[in-house]
Amino acid sequence: MESNIAKPPAVWQESIAKTVTFMVTEDCQLRCRYCYFTGKNSNNKMSFDIARQSIDYILENRTIFSESSIVWDFIGGEPFLEIELIDRICEYIKTSQEEKMHPWSNCYRFSFTTNGILYNNDRVQNFIKKI
């Protein structure tokens, strides 16, 4: 019997994706004792300019970043506290990959490490539907 489940592209099965992680905020609604991140605060946030410079560097240096696929990862604190920033960064990533005709434009994923508290927030849901 044949399965109707779509198979992922072979590149994902080869486990050769580059992972780039953006820590967009040090803020979090929780103060879990087991959390790896200490010193949570609402003051330190990534700027879009820093994200843009990082993305440009990575996309322009294919010899250094030669993997067949990429995972653009977002962490914090709680990354969804900065959903507008994440949305702007993701749009920039998609546009830049396409404009540069980068091989990753057809082989990338976005990943989020979240506590889930804001998952049902309208802004987060709109973002999820968009990407």
JOZITA-V966504 format. One record per residue. N is the residue number from 1. RES is the residue in three letters. SS is DSSP state (H for helix, E for strand, L for the rest). PHI is phi in degrees with one decimal (none if undefined). Layout:
((N RES SS PHI) (N RES SS PHI))
This chain:
((1 MET L none) (2 GLU L -83.3) (3 SER L -85.2) (4 ASN L -91.1) (5 ILE L -78.0) (6 ALA L -65.8) (7 LYS L -91.7) (8 PRO L -68.8) (9 PRO L -55.9) (10 ALA H -55.8) (11 VAL H -59.8) (12 TRP H -73.4) (13 GLN H -73.5) (14 GLU L -80.2) (15 SER L 56.3) (16 ILE L -120.2) (17 ALA E -79.6) (18 LYS E -80.2) (19 THR E -115.3) (20 VAL E -118.8) (21 THR E -112.0) (22 PHE E -107.7) (23 MET E -94.5) (24 VAL L -81.9) (25 THR E -158.2) (26 GLU L -100.6) (27 ASP L -84.7) (28 CYS L -157.4) (29 GLN L -77.7) (30 LEU L -108.8) (31 ARG L -131.0) (32 CYS L -64.9) (33 ARG L -65.2) (34 TYR L -87.3) (35 CYS L -64.3) (36 TYR L -69.1) (37 PHE L -101.9) (38 THR L -104.4) (39 GLY L 76.2) (40 LYS L -59.0) (41 ASN L -158.6) (42 SER L -96.2) (43 ASN L -86.2) (44 ASN L -95.0) (45 LYS E -133.1) (46 MET L -71.7) (47 SER L -90.2) (48 PHE H -62.2) (49 ASP H -60.9) (50 ILE H -64.1) (51 ALA H -61.0) (52 ARG H -60.3) (53 GLN H -61.0) (54 SER H -64.9) (55 ILE H -61.2) (56 ASP H -59.2) (57 TYR H -60.9) (58 ILE H -64.1) (59 LEU H -70.9) (60 GLU H -85.3) (61 ASN L -117.2) (62 ARG L -64.6) (63 THR L -70.6) (64 ILE L -79.5) (65 PHE L -109.3) (66 SER L -98.1) (67 GLU L -61.2) (68 SER L -76.9) (69 SER E -148.6) (70 ILE E -143.4) (71 VAL E -114.5) (72 TRP E -91.6) (73 ASP E -108.6) (74 PHE E -124.7) (75 ILE E -132.5) (76 GLY L -151.0) (77 GLY L 11.0) (78 GLU L -106.6) (79 PRO H -62.2) (80 PHE H -69.3) (81 LEU H -67.1) (82 GLU H -115.7) (83 ILE H -61.7) (84 GLU H -65.3) (85 LEU H -64.0) (86 ILE H -60.0) (87 ASP H -59.1) (88 ARG H -64.2) (89 ILE H -63.8) (90 CYS H -62.3) (91 GLU H -62.2) (92 TYR H -64.0) (93 ILE H -60.4) (94 LYS H -60.9) (95 THR H -62.8) (96 SER H -64.9) (97 GLN H -61.4) (98 GLU H -67.5) (99 GLU H -61.3) (100 LYS L -84.9) (101 MET L 48.5) (102 HIS L -73.9) (103 PRO H -57.5) (104 TRP H -72.2) (105 SER H -60.1) (106 ASN H -114.5) (107 CYS L -149.6) (108 TYR E -142.1) (109 ARG E -138.5) (110 PHE E -108.2) (111 SER E -129.8) (112 PHE E -135.5) (113 THR L -102.9) (114 THR L -133.7) (115 ASN L -82.6) (116 GLY L 86.2) (117 ILE L -60.0) (118 LEU L -94.3) (119 TYR L -55.4) (120 ASN L -87.8) (121 ASN L -60.7) (122 ASP H -56.3) (123 ARG H -64.4) (124 VAL H -67.2) (125 GLN H -63.6) (126 ASN H -62.4) (127 PHE H -62.6) (128 ILE H -59.5) (129 LYS H -65.6) (130 LYS H -73.7) (131 ILE L -80.3))
